[in-house]
Amino acid sequence: MPQKVRIALDAMGGDVGASVVIPGAAASLNRHPDTEFLLFGDQALIEPQLAKHPAMKAASRVVHTDVAVGMDDKPSQALRRGRRTSSMWLAIDAVKKGEVGVAISAGNTGALVAMARFCLRMLPGIDRPALAALWPTMRGDSVVLDLGATIGGDAHHLIALALMGSAMASVLLDLERPTVGLLNIGVEEMKGHEEIREAAASLRAMSLPQLEYIGFIEGDGIAKGAADVIVTEGFCGNIALKAAEGTARQLAEFLRDAMSRTWRSRLGYLFAKAAFRALREKMDPNKSNGSVLLGLNGIVVKSHGGTDAEGFAYAVDVGYEMVHYDLLTKINQMLNRDGGALAQAQTAQEAVS
Amino acid sequence: MPQKVRIALDAMGGDVGASVVIPGAAASLNRHPDTEFLLFGDQALIEPQLAKHPAMKAASRVVHTDVAVGMDDKPSQALRRGRRTSSMWLAIDAVKKGEVGVAISAGNTGALVAMARFCLRMLPGIDRPALAALWPTMRGDSVVLDLGATIGGDAHHLIALALMGSAMASVLLDLERPTVGLLNIGVEEMKGHEEIREAAASLRAMSLPQLEYIGFIEGDGIAKGAADVIVTEGFCGNIALKAAEGTARQLAEFLRDAMSRTWRSRLGYLFAKAAFRALREKMDPNKSNGSVLLGLNGIVVKSHGGTDAEGFAYAVDVGYEMVHYDLLTKINQMLNRDGGALAQAQTAQEAVS
């Protein structure tokens, strides 16, 4: 019998907590019946939810704690108040102890990154964690990272992002040698910050078997799906992600407006209702919920804080796949393959500088 | 009789050159008959175009040059080969000489920024130029800058952007005290790069009469129109702009797909055709064409290189308004008002650091 996929949930995370987390996990369990959950949080809030979802109850074990990290807590505050006691910490710690394959939280990003880093520690050769997610493009999905785990970063950091993102793309998109591009303000070699040009030269010089570096990609290249993996430091990655989300919402609103303005357009809307529904589903931001915190000795998935149960279920799906396809081993292999791609990066960098 | 608005055009700029520039300018002239043009470029290419647009011909004077900056020329190349001789340089130089109020080019951004900087020089207190444009939001238009004239920048640079952007918003959007936000990856005070936090503290401490600083704005705040003026350094600004443009094109394509899939949706499309046309016009990227290069002793407008005549006409409209409402004087006033807002910025910065 194959092993079950074990997932730890921070049942207190997010704007709402247990009443989103548990129905969400139940929906994912429905899709992946071979899942087991460890739930961390306030038993008094968790049990009533489990009572409504018997299959989920049967697949879960609850570990009570009444300490929860607040959505506005600073990372330092969260660590001071919630280390070893909060639902967020305990979920991450279950990964460290090997009790589960992944921890999932809709809690605040800064606290989650800080706690995961403190508890799990970084992988050898990786300086800082990164948030990666699937971005729906015209050509299918691309992995984009870092979406805001940390800000800034040197060439070595960007190369680490390229390697980890490629591991994730090979797992989630089933690609043997994903294409990788560096986000930049132009495609010409001399464009952008020095660290980006340096990373580009190194990636080209390394010519790795596990990824195909294809050059710089401009902001509109993300929507085009110009590469399977698109790499940028976390400040710009976060701005790009949210600028795109904002634009999508803006257009949806403009479209709604336009379709309700005249009797002809309202009639047209009625006829095309199924098409609009399909479009809405295709663009549903819930479906892109769940970014993966990479670079740690263990996998942590971050859900949007403001998501609903349906959205949280997608984050749980992401966590499930990461464990099922063993992302962590894949990343480790990628980092250490051929005498260590990152060590090689160091050499290539020195060679070009 | 009021003075005419005089505009210099780089007739060789852009992917196409004269056959876009001249019909485009003619369309703008039609909207603003009090315009006069100085056209720089190859007479043999310009004259046949003017022959097709008699009103434009009557309002234009042609200055021949057969040197043109290539779309792929590096800035240093462009300066070496095109200084004092290229159509781009001559158009900018006409601003310097006071022959025109603005120069407009669809030529390559890097070369245009370098030439404008070299020819016109920076305004006192401004270190580097910035590209600013109107961004259509859910709430109307916002001024966003820097969209990629230069990359990076300290707190002083960000404050200069806030001041210049406010001057532009007050001219183009007719606002007495525009709201200003700094683009960041969170709204909390401790978020983001140090220079952003420093700029925020200074802008708050200065409490200027000509702008209302309202805090940090996340990427999705642009589409929401969360502030009249949204400030960021040029790398992120360029990525955000193009990520949004890419998303808009992606959604338009998804919508087209959805509407052509079934007979019901095709019928719906026919009924709602006018609504779709209105939406398309509203989202027409041509209408946002024309970003303004700020911070120089003179105004230069940059058009997309790949635009058509209709799009170029909008860039000419932007140039027209900048001269008509005297943006340059407005910026100078803003920079020097109350003993110089930028000098004040220096003091406020020292006070908070």
Contacts between the chains, C-beta under 8 A, distances in Angstrom:
chain1	res1	chain2	res2	distance
A	72	B	188	7.5
A	74	B	188	7.7
A	74	B	190	6.5
A	110	B	186	7.8
A	137	B	250	7.0
A	138	B	250	5.3
A	138	B	253	6.2
A	148	B	185	5.2
A	151	B	185	6.9
A	151	B	192	6.9
A	151	B	193	6.3
A	152	B	193	7.1
A	183	B	239	6.3
A	185	B	148	5.2
A	185	B	151	6.9
A	185	B	234	7.3
A	185	B	235	5.8
A	185	B	238	4.3
A	185	B	239	6.7
A	186	B	110	7.8
A	188	B	72	7.4
A	188	B	74	7.7
A	190	B	74	6.5
A	192	B	151	6.8
A	192	B	235	7.0
A	193	B	151	6.3
A	193	B	152	7.1
A	193	B	235	6.8
A	218	B	238	7.9
A	218	B	239	7.9
A	218	B	242	5.2
A	219	B	238	6.6
A	219	B	239	4.3
A	219	B	240	6.9
A	219	B	241	6.6
A	219	B	242	2.7
A	219	B	243	4.1
A	219	B	244	7.8
A	219	B	245	7.4
A	219	B	246	6.3
A	220	B	242	4.3
A	220	B	243	6.9
A	220	B	245	5.2
A	220	B	246	3.3
A	220	B	249	7.2
A	221	B	242	7.9
A	221	B	246	7.0
A	222	B	243	5.8
A	222	B	246	5.9
A	223	B	243	7.3
A	223	B	246	3.2
A	223	B	247	5.2
A	223	B	249	6.5
A	223	B	250	4.1
A	224	B	246	6.3
A	224	B	250	7.8
A	232	B	239	7.5
A	234	B	185	7.3
A	235	B	185	5.8
A	235	B	192	7.0
A	235	B	193	6.7
A	235	B	236	6.7
A	236	B	235	6.7
A	236	B	236	5.0
A	236	B	239	5.1
A	238	B	185	4.2
A	238	B	218	7.9
A	238	B	219	6.6
A	239	B	183	6.2
A	239	B	185	6.7
A	239	B	218	7.8
A	239	B	219	4.3
A	239	B	232	7.5
A	239	B	236	5.1
A	239	B	239	6.7
A	239	B	240	5.2
A	240	B	219	6.9
A	240	B	239	5.2
A	240	B	240	6.3
A	240	B	243	4.2
A	241	B	219	6.6
A	241	B	243	7.9
A	242	B	218	5.2
A	242	B	219	2.7
A	242	B	220	4.3
A	242	B	221	7.9
A	243	B	219	4.1
A	243	B	220	6.9
A	243	B	222	5.8
A	243	B	223	7.3
A	243	B	240	4.2
A	243	B	241	7.9
A	243	B	243	4.9
A	243	B	244	4.9
A	243	B	247	7.8
A	244	B	219	7.8
A	244	B	243	4.9
A	244	B	244	6.5
A	244	B	246	7.4
A	244	B	247	4.3
A	245	B	219	7.4
A	245	B	220	5.2
A	246	B	219	6.3
A	246	B	220	3.3
A	246	B	221	7.0
A	246	B	222	5.9
A	246	B	223	3.2
A	246	B	224	6.3
A	246	B	244	7.4
A	247	B	223	5.2
A	247	B	243	7.8
A	247	B	244	4.3
A	247	B	247	4.4
A	247	B	248	5.7
A	247	B	251	7.9
A	248	B	247	5.7
A	248	B	251	6.3
A	249	B	220	7.2
A	249	B	223	6.5
A	250	B	137	7.0
A	250	B	138	5.3
A	250	B	223	4.1
A	250	B	224	7.8
A	251	B	247	7.9
A	251	B	248	6.3
A	251	B	251	5.0
A	251	B	283	6.9
A	253	B	138	6.2
A	254	B	279	5.8
A	254	B	282	6.1
A	254	B	283	6.8
A	255	B	255	7.3
A	255	B	279	6.2
A	258	B	272	7.7
A	258	B	275	4.1
A	258	B	276	7.0
A	258	B	278	5.7
A	258	B	279	4.4
A	258	B	282	7.9
A	259	B	272	6.1
A	259	B	275	5.7
A	261	B	275	6.0
A	261	B	278	7.7
A	262	B	274	6.9
A	262	B	275	6.8
A	264	B	271	5.1
A	264	B	272	6.6
A	264	B	274	6.7
A	264	B	275	7.6
A	265	B	271	6.9
A	265	B	272	4.2
A	265	B	274	6.8
A	265	B	275	3.7
A	267	B	268	7.8
A	267	B	271	4.8
A	267	B	272	7.7
A	268	B	267	7.8
A	268	B	268	4.3
A	268	B	269	6.6
A	268	B	270	7.1
A	268	B	271	3.3
A	268	B	272	2.8
A	268	B	273	7.6
A	268	B	275	6.9
A	269	B	268	6.6
A	269	B	272	6.3
A	270	B	268	7.1
A	271	B	264	5.1
A	271	B	265	6.9
A	271	B	267	4.8
A	271	B	268	3.3
A	271	B	271	6.4
A	272	B	258	7.7
A	272	B	259	6.1
A	272	B	264	6.6
A	272	B	265	4.3
A	272	B	267	7.7
A	272	B	268	2.8
A	272	B	269	6.4
A	272	B	272	7.1
A	273	B	268	7.6
A	274	B	262	7.0
A	274	B	264	6.7
A	274	B	265	6.9
A	275	B	258	4.2
A	275	B	259	5.7
A	275	B	261	6.1
A	275	B	262	6.8
A	275	B	264	7.6
A	275	B	265	3.7
A	275	B	268	6.9
A	276	B	258	7.0
A	278	B	258	5.7
A	278	B	261	7.7
A	279	B	254	5.9
A	279	B	255	6.2
A	279	B	258	4.4
A	282	B	254	6.1
A	282	B	258	7.9
A	283	B	251	6.9
A	283	B	254	6.9
